[in-house]
């Protein structure tokens, strides 16, 4: 498709394949689930999913039934886990798309039972999520034994997986991870004692996969179990500051062009609110791309870009479609020159992690926030 505007997100599928292979080897013998929800964290769900599978992932994870349906429509046949319960009315669509449901409420289990009976396809295979301390979704500990027994007796539901989610798995040495790991190990033991026989037990997210810390009582058991679920790490980005496995490669670069270059005199102000005043004569460049593209207003007078082999500051207010940058008084840049907002051809380029720091957020929000109007170009 022709690009009539220079802003584009370039996604290196080779990096995603490489990252999946590296993470799979790191967690071996555990299998790898690549989490591709939120349009592959902004990288594009279908291309990212296929690249991760090519790199050794055996499962995919999504947040929505619709996200799973998109992958199926693209011809992807790998197992797909829906990480939260959708509304009960979605149960039939979930089974028709051959998606593996996560369950933790009686209401949704009953919807799956009814959908399975209507389809006449036999017991519905599910993954049971235990709340071990995240306290967002999942089955709370006081109900575990009752529900384990109910599911073990059910002729309509087969529990093929048991899992939970770490709240601080990306914080080295945090004792809360030890508590969660221990409680989860206890839950799995109790589930098996009640008659459940899950094929897959999984706990670790990207942080937990890379740090791998956890104990059960006095015995170290780790967090990898049978399967690890990695999202941000698949895309080569830090799960938290400093938490990135050696060798992971960032997959996305955000690229644009200078659309105009003009002199600005000392004392002149620019952009909405006149929030930048030139301290000396300089050259200002206008760059295609603004907050409607995911270049957040929080980068006003804070962020940097890479142009002409050097970093220069974003100056003035980030607007909906454009930003302005200070090229410096000796600049020889011209309209049409490349501008890399993050990523790019050189190790001195701006990183997603730096954006996250400038915006007081996390890497996940940066790439997920690159809007749909920015074309994804794959290589």
C-alpha positions as CSV (number, residue, x, y, z in Angstrom):
1,X,0.0,0.0,0.0
2,X,1.5,3.4,-0.9
3,X,2.3,5.6,2.0
4,X,1.2,9.2,1.5
5,X,2.6,10.3,4.8
6,X,6.1,9.4,6.0
7,X,5.2,8.2,9.5
8,X,5.5,4.4,9.9
9,X,6.3,1.8,12.4
10,X,8.9,-0.6,11.1
11,X,8.7,-4.1,12.7
12,X,11.6,-6.5,12.4
13,X,9.9,-10.0,12.3
14,X,13.4,-11.6,12.4
15,X,13.8,-10.0,15.9
16,X,10.6,-11.5,17.1
17,X,11.6,-14.9,15.8
18,X,15.0,-14.5,17.5
19,X,13.5,-13.4,20.8
20,X,11.0,-16.3,20.9
21,X,13.8,-18.8,20.3
22,X,16.0,-17.1,23.0
23,X,13.2,-17.1,25.5
24,X,12.3,-20.7,24.7
25,X,15.9,-21.8,25.3
26,X,16.1,-19.8,28.5
27,X,13.0,-21.5,29.9
28,X,13.7,-25.0,28.6
29,X,12.2,-27.5,29.1
30,X,9.1,-25.3,29.5
31,X,7.1,-24.4,26.5
32,X,6.6,-20.8,25.4
33,X,3.4,-18.9,25.0
34,X,3.8,-15.7,23.0
35,X,1.2,-13.1,24.2
36,X,-0.1,-11.2,21.2
37,X,-3.0,-9.3,22.7
38,X,-3.5,-5.6,22.0
39,X,-2.5,-6.2,18.3
40,X,0.7,-7.8,19.4
41,X,1.5,-4.9,21.8
42,X,1.2,-2.6,18.8
43,X,3.5,-4.6,16.5
44,X,0.6,-6.3,14.6
45,X,-1.0,-9.5,16.0
46,X,-0.9,-11.8,13.0
47,X,2.7,-11.2,11.8
48,X,4.0,-11.2,15.3
49,X,2.2,-14.4,16.2
50,X,3.5,-16.2,13.1
51,X,7.1,-14.9,13.7
52,X,6.9,-16.1,17.4
53,X,5.6,-19.5,16.3
54,X,8.4,-19.8,13.8
55,X,10.8,-19.0,16.6
56,X,9.6,-21.8,18.8
57,X,6.5,-20.6,20.6
58,X,3.9,-23.4,20.9
59,X,1.0,-21.3,22.3
60,X,-0.4,-17.9,21.8
61,X,-2.2,-15.7,24.4
62,X,-4.9,-13.1,23.7
63,X,-7.2,-11.0,25.9
64,X,-10.3,-11.0,23.7
65,X,-12.3,-13.6,21.8
66,X,-12.1,-11.2,18.9
67,X,-8.3,-11.3,19.0
68,X,-8.4,-15.0,18.8
69,X,-10.8,-15.0,15.9
70,X,-8.5,-12.7,14.0
71,X,-5.7,-15.1,14.4
72,X,-7.8,-18.0,13.2
73,X,-9.1,-16.1,10.2
74,X,-5.4,-15.6,9.2
75,X,-5.0,-19.3,9.2
76,X,-3.1,-19.7,12.5
77,X,-3.9,-23.1,14.0
78,X,-1.7,-23.1,17.1
79,X,-3.4,-23.3,20.5
80,X,-4.7,-20.0,21.7
81,X,-5.5,-19.2,25.3
82,X,-8.0,-16.4,26.1
83,X,-6.5,-14.9,29.3
84,X,-9.7,-13.7,30.9
85,X,-13.3,-14.7,30.8
86,X,-15.4,-12.8,28.3
87,X,-19.1,-12.2,28.8
88,X,-21.0,-15.5,29.0
89,X,-22.7,-14.8,25.6
90,X,-19.3,-15.2,24.0
91,X,-18.9,-18.8,25.0
92,X,-20.2,-20.3,21.7
93,X,-18.0,-18.0,19.6
94,X,-15.0,-19.0,21.7
95,X,-15.6,-22.7,21.1
96,X,-16.4,-22.2,17.4
97,X,-13.0,-20.5,17.0
98,X,-11.3,-23.4,18.8
99,X,-10.0,-21.0,21.5
100,X,-9.0,-22.3,25.0
101,X,-11.0,-20.5,27.7
102,X,-9.7,-19.4,31.0
103,X,-12.2,-19.9,33.7
104,X,-12.6,-18.8,37.3
105,X,-16.4,-18.2,37.8
106,X,-19.3,-20.5,38.1
107,X,-21.3,-18.2,35.8
108,X,-18.9,-18.6,32.9
109,X,-18.3,-22.3,33.4
110,X,-22.1,-22.8,33.1
111,X,-22.1,-20.8,29.8
112,X,-19.3,-23.1,28.5
113,X,-21.2,-26.2,29.6
114,X,-24.3,-25.0,27.7
115,X,-22.4,-24.1,24.6
116,X,-20.5,-27.4,24.6
117,X,-23.7,-29.4,24.9
118,X,-25.4,-27.4,22.1
119,X,-22.4,-28.1,19.8
120,X,-22.3,-31.8,20.9
121,X,-18.5,-31.7,20.8
122,X,-17.9,-33.3,24.2
123,X,-16.2,-31.9,27.3
124,X,-14.8,-28.3,26.9
125,X,-11.0,-28.1,27.6
126,X,-10.2,-25.1,29.9
127,X,-7.4,-23.5,31.9
128,X,-8.3,-22.7,35.4
129,X,-6.9,-19.5,36.8
130,X,-6.1,-19.2,40.5
131,X,-5.8,-15.9,42.2
132,X,-2.6,-16.2,44.2
133,X,-2.3,-12.5,45.1
134,X,-2.8,-10.3,42.0
135,X,-6.4,-9.9,43.1
136,X,-7.6,-8.8,39.7
137,X,-9.2,-12.0,38.2
138,X,-8.9,-15.6,39.2
139,X,-10.5,-18.0,41.7
140,X,-9.8,-16.9,45.3
141,X,-8.1,-19.4,47.6
142,X,-11.1,-20.0,50.0
143,X,-13.1,-21.5,47.0
144,X,-10.3,-23.7,45.6
145,X,-11.1,-27.1,47.2
146,X,-14.8,-26.8,46.5
147,X,-14.3,-25.8,42.8
148,X,-11.5,-28.4,42.3
149,X,-13.9,-31.1,43.4
150,X,-16.7,-29.8,41.3
151,X,-14.6,-29.6,38.1
152,X,-13.0,-33.0,38.8
153,X,-16.5,-34.5,38.8
154,X,-17.8,-32.6,35.8
155,X,-18.5,-34.6,32.6
156,X,-18.7,-31.3,30.6
157,X,-15.4,-29.6,31.5
158,X,-11.9,-30.9,31.4
159,X,-9.2,-28.8,33.1
160,X,-6.2,-29.1,30.9
161,X,-4.3,-26.2,32.5
162,X,-3.9,-24.4,35.8
163,X,-2.3,-21.0,36.0
164,X,-1.8,-17.8,37.9
165,X,-0.2,-14.4,37.4
166,X,2.7,-12.8,39.2
167,X,2.1,-9.3,40.5
168,X,5.8,-8.3,41.0
169,X,7.6,-10.9,38.9
170,X,9.7,-8.2,37.3
171,X,11.0,-7.0,40.7
172,X,14.1,-9.0,41.7
173,X,14.1,-10.3,45.2
174,X,10.6,-9.1,46.1
175,X,9.3,-11.5,48.7
176,X,5.8,-11.3,47.4
177,X,6.8,-13.5,44.5
178,X,7.9,-16.1,46.9
179,X,4.5,-15.9,48.6
180,X,2.7,-16.3,45.3
181,X,4.9,-19.1,44.1
182,X,4.4,-21.0,47.3
183,X,0.6,-20.5,47.3
184,X,0.4,-21.5,43.6
185,X,2.4,-24.7,44.2
186,X,0.0,-25.5,47.0
187,X,-3.0,-24.9,44.8
188,X,-1.7,-27.2,42.1
189,X,-1.0,-29.9,44.6
190,X,-4.5,-29.6,46.1
191,X,-6.1,-29.6,42.6
192,X,-4.3,-32.8,41.7
193,X,-5.4,-34.4,45.1
194,X,-9.0,-33.5,44.2
195,X,-8.7,-35.4,40.9
196,X,-7.7,-32.8,38.4
197,X,-4.9,-33.7,36.0
198,X,-3.8,-30.6,34.1
199,X,-1.4,-31.1,31.2
200,X,0.1,-27.6,31.6
201,X,0.9,-25.6,34.8
202,X,2.0,-22.0,34.2
203,X,2.8,-19.0,36.2
204,X,5.7,-16.9,34.8
205,X,5.2,-13.7,32.8
206,X,8.0,-11.9,31.0
207,X,9.6,-10.7,34.2
208,X,9.2,-14.1,35.9
209,X,10.5,-15.9,32.9
210,X,13.7,-13.9,32.8
211,X,14.3,-13.7,36.6
212,X,13.0,-17.2,37.4
213,X,12.9,-16.7,41.2
214,X,10.5,-18.6,43.5
215,X,10.2,-21.2,46.2
216,X,7.6,-23.4,47.8
217,X,8.2,-23.8,51.5
218,X,11.9,-24.7,51.9
219,X,12.2,-26.2,48.5
220,X,13.2,-24.1,45.4
221,X,10.8,-24.9,42.6
222,X,11.2,-21.9,40.3
223,X,8.4,-20.3,38.3
224,X,8.8,-21.8,34.8
225,X,6.7,-25.0,35.3
226,X,5.4,-26.4,32.0
227,X,4.9,-23.2,30.1
228,X,5.9,-19.6,30.3
229,X,3.9,-16.6,29.1
230,X,5.9,-13.9,27.5
231,X,4.5,-10.7,26.1
232,X,6.8,-7.7,26.2
233,X,10.0,-9.8,26.1
234,X,8.9,-11.3,22.7
235,X,9.1,-7.8,21.3
236,X,12.6,-7.3,22.8
237,X,11.7,-4.7,25.4
238,X,12.3,-4.4,29.1
239,X,9.6,-5.8,31.4
240,X,10.8,-3.2,33.9
241,X,13.9,-1.0,34.1
242,X,16.9,-3.3,33.7
243,X,14.8,-6.5,33.2
244,X,15.7,-7.7,29.8
245,X,17.5,-11.0,28.9
246,X,20.8,-10.5,27.2
247,X,20.4,-10.9,23.5
248,X,16.8,-9.8,23.1
249,X,16.4,-7.4,20.2
250,X,13.8,-4.6,20.0
251,X,11.4,-5.3,17.1
252,X,9.8,-1.9,16.5
253,X,11.2,1.4,15.2
254,X,9.1,4.5,14.7
255,X,10.2,6.6,11.7
256,X,9.2,9.8,10.0
257,X,10.7,12.7,8.0
258,X,11.4,16.3,8.2
259,X,8.6,18.1,6.3
260,X,10.0,21.7,6.8
261,X,13.2,23.3,8.0
262,X,13.2,27.0,8.9
263,X,15.3,29.5,10.9
264,X,14.1,30.8,14.2
265,X,15.7,33.8,15.9
266,X,16.7,34.2,19.5
267,X,13.6,35.0,21.6
268,X,11.1,33.7,19.2
269,X,8.5,31.3,20.5
270,X,6.8,28.4,18.8
271,X,3.9,25.9,18.8
272,X,0.7,25.8,20.8
273,X,1.0,27.7,24.0
274,X,4.3,29.2,23.0
275,X,5.9,26.8,25.4
276,X,9.4,27.0,23.9
277,X,11.5,30.1,23.5
278,X,14.6,30.0,21.4
279,X,17.6,30.9,23.6
280,X,19.7,31.7,20.5
281,X,19.3,31.7,16.7
282,X,18.7,28.2,15.6
283,X,17.1,25.9,13.0
284,X,13.8,24.3,13.7
285,X,12.5,21.2,11.9
286,X,8.9,20.2,11.6
287,X,8.3,16.4,11.7
288,X,5.3,14.5,10.5
289,X,3.7,12.7,13.5
290,X,1.9,13.8,16.7
291,X,-0.2,12.6,19.6
292,X,-2.8,11.1,17.2
293,X,0.0,8.8,16.1
294,X,1.1,7.9,19.7
295,X,3.8,10.6,20.1
296,X,2.5,11.7,23.4
297,X,2.1,15.3,24.6
298,X,4.2,14.4,27.6
299,X,7.3,14.5,25.3
300,X,6.8,18.3,24.9
301,X,10.2,19.9,25.6
302,X,11.3,16.6,27.0
303,X,11.9,13.9,24.4
304,X,14.6,13.5,21.8
305,X,14.7,12.2,18.2
306,X,17.6,10.9,16.0
307,X,18.3,12.7,12.8
308,X,21.4,13.1,10.7
309,X,23.4,10.8,13.0
310,X,22.7,12.8,16.2
311,X,20.1,13.3,18.8
312,X,18.2,16.6,18.9
313,X,15.5,17.7,21.3
314,X,11.7,17.9,20.8
315,X,10.8,21.5,21.4
316,X,7.4,23.1,21.7
317,X,4.1,21.4,22.3
318,X,3.5,18.0,20.6
319,X,0.4,18.6,18.5
320,X,-2.0,16.1,17.0
321,X,-0.1,15.6,13.7
322,X,3.3,17.3,14.0
323,X,6.2,17.9,16.3
324,X,9.0,20.4,16.1
325,X,12.6,19.7,16.9
326,X,15.7,21.9,17.4
327,X,18.2,21.0,14.8
328,X,20.8,23.5,16.1
329,X,22.2,26.7,14.6
330,X,24.7,24.9,12.3
331,X,22.2,22.4,10.9
332,X,22.3,21.4,7.3
333,X,19.3,19.1,7.4
334,X,16.7,19.4,4.7
335,X,13.1,18.5,4.2
336,X,12.8,14.8,3.4
337,X,15.6,13.7,5.7
338,X,14.8,10.7,7.9
339,X,13.8,11.2,11.5
340,X,13.8,8.2,13.9
341,X,11.6,8.8,16.9
342,X,12.7,5.5,18.6
343,X,14.8,2.7,17.2
344,X,16.7,3.0,14.1
345,X,20.0,2.3,12.4
346,X,22.4,3.2,15.2
347,X,23.0,2.2,18.8
348,X,22.8,5.9,19.7
349,X,19.2,6.1,18.6
350,X,16.4,6.8,21.1
351,X,14.9,3.7,22.7
352,X,11.4,2.7,23.8
353,X,12.8,2.5,27.3
354,X,13.8,6.1,27.2
355,X,10.4,7.1,26.0
356,X,8.9,5.2,28.9
357,X,11.2,7.0,31.3
358,X,10.4,10.5,29.9
359,X,6.7,9.7,30.0
360,X,6.8,8.1,33.5
361,X,5.2,4.9,32.1
362,X,6.2,1.5,30.9
363,X,7.4,0.1,27.6
364,X,4.1,-1.7,27.1
365,X,2.2,1.5,26.9
366,X,4.6,3.1,24.5
367,X,4.2,0.5,21.7
368,X,0.5,-0.2,22.4
369,X,0.0,3.5,22.1
370,X,1.3,3.8,18.5
371,X,-2.1,4.3,16.9
372,X,-3.7,2.4,14.1
373,X,-3.3,5.3,11.6
374,X,0.5,4.6,11.7
375,X,1.2,1.9,9.0
376,X,3.2,-1.1,10.1
377,X,5.9,-2.0,7.7
378,X,7.3,-5.5,8.1
379,X,10.8,-6.8,7.3
